[in-house]
């Protein structure tokens, strides 16, 4: 018997973390299925609508509310980094950030959008050191959105939508 058939399949979060903590999505059905799968794995799932983040200020106002960041939040990248370290994880020490319409934010605030994902990738590694897991599922209405590598890791399409032919009708 083939050894690969005997080996159990890794859970979604482990497969995600093996290729990087940030994954791109186009199809909302695929995104919703994976978010549901992460909930079943004990993740606290934060849904963040990026379609209203047309300015840096709008991003910071929105992110603070959506992530329920307590305490002082300075509206700059350092404030986001600090706030991300204080997000509430699930009882199992896990969180998933689900960004909807990220392409809108990326078009309006390209550098900040890139920096946000870079911060998440870096903080995800920091959380792993303490045995916690943080991942980001980034949905784009544009099937051709490209993100530069974050945390020195390429940002790739999720395992079910990796082919452009799958994402384009």
C-alpha positions in Angstrom: 0.0 0.0 0.0 1.2 3.5 -0.8 2.6 5.2 2.3 1.1 8.5 1.3 -2.4 7.0 1.5 -1.8 5.7 5.0 -0.6 9.1 6.4 -3.3 11.2 7.8 -4.0 14.5 6.1 -2.8 17.5 8.0 -5.5 19.9 9.2 -6.1 23.1 7.2 -4.3 25.4 9.6 -1.1 23.3 9.5 -1.2 23.1 5.7 -1.6 26.9 5.6 1.2 27.5 8.0 3.5 25.2 6.0 3.2 27.6 3.1 2.9 30.8 5.0 0.4 32.3 7.4 -1.4 34.5 4.7 -3.4 32.9 1.9 -5.4 34.6 -0.9 -8.9 33.7 -1.8 -11.2 34.7 -4.6 -14.3 32.5 -4.3 -16.3 33.4 -1.2 -17.6 29.8 -1.0 -14.1 28.4 -0.7 -13.2 31.2 1.8 -16.3 30.5 4.0 -15.6 26.8 4.0 -12.1 27.3 5.1 -13.1 29.8 7.8 -15.7 27.3 9.0 -13.0 24.6 9.1 -10.8 26.9 11.1 -13.7 27.5 13.6 -14.0 23.7 13.9 -10.3 23.6 14.7 -10.8 26.0 17.6 -10.0 29.3 15.9 -11.6 32.6 16.9 -12.5 34.0 13.5 -12.4 37.8 12.9 -14.2 38.9 9.7 -12.7 42.2 8.5 -14.4 44.1 5.6 -11.6 46.0 3.9 -13.9 47.6 1.3 -14.2 50.7 3.4 -10.5 51.2 4.1 -9.9 53.9 1.5 -7.5 55.9 3.7 -4.9 55.0 6.3 -7.2 56.6 9.0 -10.1 54.4 7.8 -8.0 51.3 8.1 -6.9 52.1 11.6 -10.4 53.0 12.8 -11.9 49.9 11.3 -9.2 47.5 12.4 -9.4 48.6 16.0 -13.1 48.1 16.1 -13.2 44.8 14.1 -10.3 43.2 16.1 -11.8 44.5 19.3 -8.4 45.8 20.4 -8.6 47.0 24.0 -6.6 49.7 25.5 -4.6 52.4 23.8 -4.3 52.1 20.0 -2.0 54.6 18.2 -3.1 54.9 14.6 0.1 54.0 12.8 1.9 50.8 11.9 3.5 50.4 15.3 0.1 50.7 16.9 -1.3 48.0 14.6 1.7 45.7 15.5 1.0 46.4 19.2 -2.7 45.9 18.8 -2.2 42.6 17.0 -0.2 41.2 19.9 -3.2 41.9 22.1 -6.0 40.4 20.1 -8.1 37.9 21.9 -7.3 34.3 20.9 -9.6 31.4 21.3 -9.4 29.1 24.3 -7.0 27.0 22.2 -4.8 30.0 21.5 -5.8 30.5 17.9 -7.2 33.3 15.7 -7.9 33.7 12.0 -8.2 37.1 10.4 -10.6 36.9 7.4 -10.2 40.0 5.2 -13.0 40.6 2.7 -12.6 42.8 -0.5 -8.9 43.2 0.3 -8.2 44.3 -3.3 -10.2 47.5 -2.7 -7.9 48.4 0.2 -4.8 47.3 -1.8 -5.7 49.6 -4.7 -6.3 52.6 -2.4 -3.4 52.1 0.1 -1.0 49.7 -1.7 2.0 50.2 0.6 -0.1 50.0 3.8 -2.0 46.9 2.6 1.4 45.2 1.9 2.7 46.3 5.3 -0.4 45.0 7.1 0.1 41.5 5.6 3.8 41.6 6.4 3.0 42.5 10.0 0.5 39.6 10.3 3.1 37.1 8.8 5.7 38.3 11.3 3.4 38.3 14.3 2.1 34.8 13.3 5.6 33.5 13.7 5.9 35.2 17.0 2.7 33.6 18.2 4.0 30.2 17.1 6.9 30.5 19.5 4.4 30.6 22.4 2.4 27.7 20.9 -0.4 30.0 19.5 -1.6 30.1 15.9 -2.7 33.2 13.9 -3.5 33.0 10.2 -5.0 35.4 7.6 -7.4 34.5 4.8 -7.4 37.4 2.4 -10.3 37.5 -0.1 -10.0 39.5 -3.3 -12.8 40.3 -5.8 -10.0 40.5 -8.4 -8.8 37.1 -9.4 -5.4 38.5 -10.5 -4.5 40.3 -7.2 -0.8 39.9 -6.5 0.8 40.5 -3.2 4.6 40.8 -2.7 6.1 38.3 -0.3 5.4 38.9 3.4 7.6 37.9 6.2 10.1 36.7 3.5 7.4 34.2 2.4 5.4 34.4 -0.9 1.7 35.0 -0.5 0.0 32.3 -2.6 -3.5 31.4 -3.5 -5.2 28.8 -1.3 -4.7 25.2 -2.2 -8.1 24.9 -4.0 -7.8 28.1 -6.1 -4.1 28.1 -7.0 -4.8 27.9 -10.7 -5.9 31.2 -12.4 -8.2 29.1 -14.6 -10.1 28.0 -11.5 -10.6 31.6 -10.3 -11.7 33.0 -13.7 -15.2 32.1 -14.9 
